[in-house]
Amino acid sequence: MLEGRNVIKGAVAIVAAAIGISTAATRNSDGVITSAGSIDAFAVRVGDCFDDEAFESTEISELPGVPCAQEHDNEIYAVFDLDADKWLGDERVEELAYQGCLDRFEPVIGKSYEESIYDYTPIYPSEGSWKRVNDREVICVGYDMHFEKLTGSMIGSGL
């Protein structure tokens, strides 16, 4: 899934076994993560930051959330649902997820993908999660293209 990283290939389910995060992230009244911990994959929000441990599994049910003010690997810059009733096939779901995240990149980050210092990858439903839990959600994840740690938010950065 992460081109150049080869961390995950193919569809990633946003269901199944937890990845071992023991405590829930704490949010303030605005919904911003204030202390590190797990975030349910179906409860993520634009602006949530997390570390790469999430990508150690091919099926994701939780993300290791951290405050964006602390060093982190990734930030969620968009979340959207695929508009389809039936399973479209692995390749088509992947294609729609990548294109949807690309379409949302410049308006959210403030610079075109081609000119940005950031790269992106989508987390998208597998056939199993699509059929078992009616999962249509795509999570657009941004990260530094040189795999440097981020501090602060990518959103609106113009980088």
Backbone hydrogen bonds in HBPLUS format (Angstrom, degrees):
<---DONOR---> <-ACCEPTOR-->    atom                        ^
c    i                          cat <-CA-CA->   ^        H-A-AA   ^      H-
h    n   atom  resd res      DA  || num        DHA   H-A  angle D-A-AA Bond
n    s   type  num  typ     dist DA aas  dist angle  dist       angle   num
A0005-ARG N   A0002-LEU O   2.90 MM   3  5.14 142.4  2.04 119.3 131.2     1
A0006-ASN N   A0002-LEU O   2.77 MM   4  5.43 155.2  1.83 172.5 166.3     2
A0060-ILE N   A0013-ALA O   2.58 MM  47  5.80 163.6  1.61 165.6 160.4     3
A0038-SER N   A0023-THR O   2.53 MM  15  5.86 163.5  1.55 154.5 154.2     4
A0025-ALA N   A0038-SER O   2.91 MM  13  5.20 166.2  1.92 135.6 133.3     5
A0026-THR N   A0035-SER O   3.18 MM   9  5.13 154.7  2.25 131.2 138.9     6
A0034-THR N   A0026-THR O   2.66 MM   8  5.54 166.7  1.68 151.2 155.8     7
A0028-ASN N   A0032-VAL O   2.88 MM   4  5.49 149.9  1.97 144.7 151.4     8
A0031-GLY N   A0028-ASN O   2.89 MM   3  5.23 162.6  1.92 115.8 121.3     9
A0037-GLY N   A0065-GLY O   2.98 MM  28  5.34 155.0  2.04 141.8 146.6    10
A0065-GLY N   A0037-GLY O   2.79 MM  28  5.34 119.9  2.15 155.1 158.9    11
A0039-ILE N   A0063-LEU O   2.85 MM  24  5.13 137.1  2.03 144.1 156.5    12
A0063-LEU N   A0039-ILE O   2.85 MM  24  5.13 150.2  1.94 139.7 149.5    13
A0043-ALA N   A0040-ASP O   2.82 MM   3  5.16 162.1  1.85 117.7 122.8    14
A0041-ALA N   A0061-SER O   2.81 MM  20  5.13 168.8  1.82 136.9 133.4    15
A0048-ASP N   A0045-ARG O   3.01 MM   3  5.61 157.0  2.07 140.6 139.6    16
A0047-GLY N   A0076-ILE O   2.70 MM  29  5.36 174.4  1.70 156.0 157.9    17
A0076-ILE N   A0048-ASP O   2.81 MM  28  5.43 163.9  1.84 161.1 166.5    18
A0066-VAL N   A0049-CYS O   2.92 MM  17  5.58 156.8  1.98 134.4 136.9    19
A0050-PHE N   A0074-ASN O   3.00 MM  24  5.33 155.9  2.06 132.3 137.9    20
A0074-ASN N   A0050-PHE O   2.92 MM  24  5.33 151.3  2.00 169.9 172.5    21
A0051-ASP N   A0064-PRO O   3.29 MM  13  5.89 148.5  2.40 142.3 147.1    22
A0055-PHE N   A0052-ASP O   2.78 MM   3  5.58 153.4  1.85 130.0 136.0    23
A0056-GLU N   A0053-GLU O   3.12 MM   3  5.44 159.7  2.16 118.0 117.8    24
A0065-GLY N   A0063-LEU O   3.04 MM   2  5.74 122.2  2.39 110.6  94.5    25
A0070-GLN N   A0067-PRO O   3.01 MM   3  5.60 156.4  2.06 115.8 122.8    26
A0152-GLY N   A0068-CYS O   2.69 MM  84  5.00 159.6  1.73 153.6 147.7    27
A0072-HIS N   A0150-LEU O   2.91 MM  78  5.24 142.7  2.05 141.9 152.4    28
A0150-LEU N   A0072-HIS O   2.72 MM  78  5.24 175.9  1.72 164.4 164.3    29
A0075-GLU N   A0142-GLY O   2.96 MM  67  5.30 147.3  2.07 144.4 152.2    30
A0142-GLY N   A0075-GLU O   2.81 MM  67  5.30 171.6  1.81 159.7 159.8    31
A0077-TYR N   A0140-CYS O   2.93 MM  63  5.77 151.5  2.01 149.6 158.6    32
A0140-CYS N   A0078-ALA O   2.80 MM  62  5.03 171.3  1.81 152.7 153.7    33
A0080-PHE N   A0138-VAL O   3.00 MM  58  5.35 159.0  2.05 149.0 155.8    34
A0138-VAL N   A0080-PHE O   2.64 MM  58  5.35 161.8  1.68 171.3 178.1    35
A0082-LEU N   A0136-ARG O   2.78 MM  54  5.16 158.2  1.83 138.5 143.5    36
A0093-VAL N   A0089-GLY O   3.00 MM   4  6.14 167.6  2.02 163.1 166.8    37
A0094-GLU N   A0090-ASP O   2.97 MM   4  6.11 165.4  1.99 153.7 158.2    38
A0095-GLU N   A0091-GLU O   2.91 MM   4  6.06 161.3  1.94 146.9 152.6    39
A0096-LEU N   A0092-ARG O   2.90 MM   4  6.08 165.9  1.92 152.3 155.5    40
A0097-ALA N   A0093-VAL O   2.94 MM   4  6.07 154.1  2.00 148.1 155.6    41
A0098-TYR N   A0094-GLU O   2.95 MM   4  6.19 170.3  1.96 158.6 160.2    42
A0099-GLN N   A0095-GLU O   2.96 MM   4  6.11 167.8  1.98 151.8 155.8    43
A0100-GLY N   A0096-LEU O   2.85 MM   4  5.85 157.5  1.91 141.7 148.7    44
A0101-CYS N   A0097-ALA O   3.03 MM   4  6.21 157.2  2.08 148.9 154.5    45
A0102-LEU N   A0098-TYR O   2.93 MM   4  6.13 155.6  1.99 148.1 155.6    46
A0103-ASP N   A0099-GLN O   2.84 MM   4  6.04 161.3  1.87 152.6 157.4    47
A0104-ARG N   A0100-GLY O   3.25 MM   4  6.39 137.4  2.44 134.7 144.6    48
A0105-PHE N   A0101-CYS O   3.04 MM   4  6.07 119.8  2.42 138.8 153.8    49
A0105-PHE N   A0102-LEU O   3.13 MM   3  5.06 146.3  2.25 100.0 110.0    50
A0108-VAL N   A0104-ARG O   3.31 MM   4  6.25 145.8  2.44 143.8 152.1    51
A0108-VAL N   A0105-PHE O   3.16 MM   3  5.49 128.3  2.45 105.2 118.3    52
A0109-ILE N   A0105-PHE O   2.79 MM   4  5.81 176.7  1.80 173.1 173.8    53
A0110-GLY N   A0106-GLU O   2.81 MM   4  5.13 149.6  1.90 133.5 143.5    54
A0156-GLY N   A0108-VAL O   2.82 MM  48  5.87 147.7  1.92 141.1 152.0    55
A0158-GLY N   A0109-ILE O   2.77 MM  49  5.68 161.5  1.80 164.6 159.0    56
A0115-GLU N   A0112-SER O   3.13 MM   3  5.35 134.4  2.35 102.6 114.5    57
A0116-SER N   A0112-SER O   2.99 MM   4  5.97 122.9  2.32 147.1 162.9    58
A0116-SER N   A0113-TYR O   3.29 MM   3  5.11 146.1  2.41  96.7 106.4    59
A0117-ILE N   A0159-LEU O   2.62 MM  42  5.84 159.6  1.66 157.5 158.9    60
A0145-MET N   A0117-ILE O   3.08 MM  28  6.07 174.5  2.08 152.1 152.2    61
A0119-ASP N   A0143-TYR O   2.81 MM  24  5.49 165.9  1.83 165.4 170.4    62
A0143-TYR N   A0119-ASP O   3.05 MM  24  5.49 153.6  2.13 140.1 142.6    63
A0121-THR N   A0141-VAL O   2.89 MM  20  5.34 145.7  2.01 148.0 158.8    64
A0141-VAL N   A0121-THR O   2.90 MM  20  5.34 165.3  1.92 155.4 159.7    65
A0123-ILE N   A0139-ILE O   2.82 MM  16  5.04 149.7  1.92 142.3 152.5    66
A0139-ILE N   A0123-ILE O   2.87 MM  16  5.04 163.6  1.90 148.8 154.4    67
A0130-TRP N   A0126-SER O   2.96 MM   4  6.06 155.3  2.02 149.4 157.0    68
A0131-LYS N   A0127-GLU O   3.02 MM   4  6.19 159.1  2.06 148.8 153.1    69
A0132-ARG N   A0128-GLY O   2.76 MM   4  5.80 163.8  1.78 154.1 159.8    70
A0133-VAL N   A0129-SER O   3.07 MM   4  5.46 157.1  2.13 129.1 136.3    71
A0135-ASP N   A0129-SER O   3.19 MM   6  5.51 169.0  2.20 129.4 127.6    72
A0147-PHE N   A0144-ASP O   2.83 MM   3  5.02 159.4  1.87 117.7 120.4    73
A0157-SER N   A0154-MET O   2.96 MM   3  5.26 160.8  2.00 134.5 132.8    74
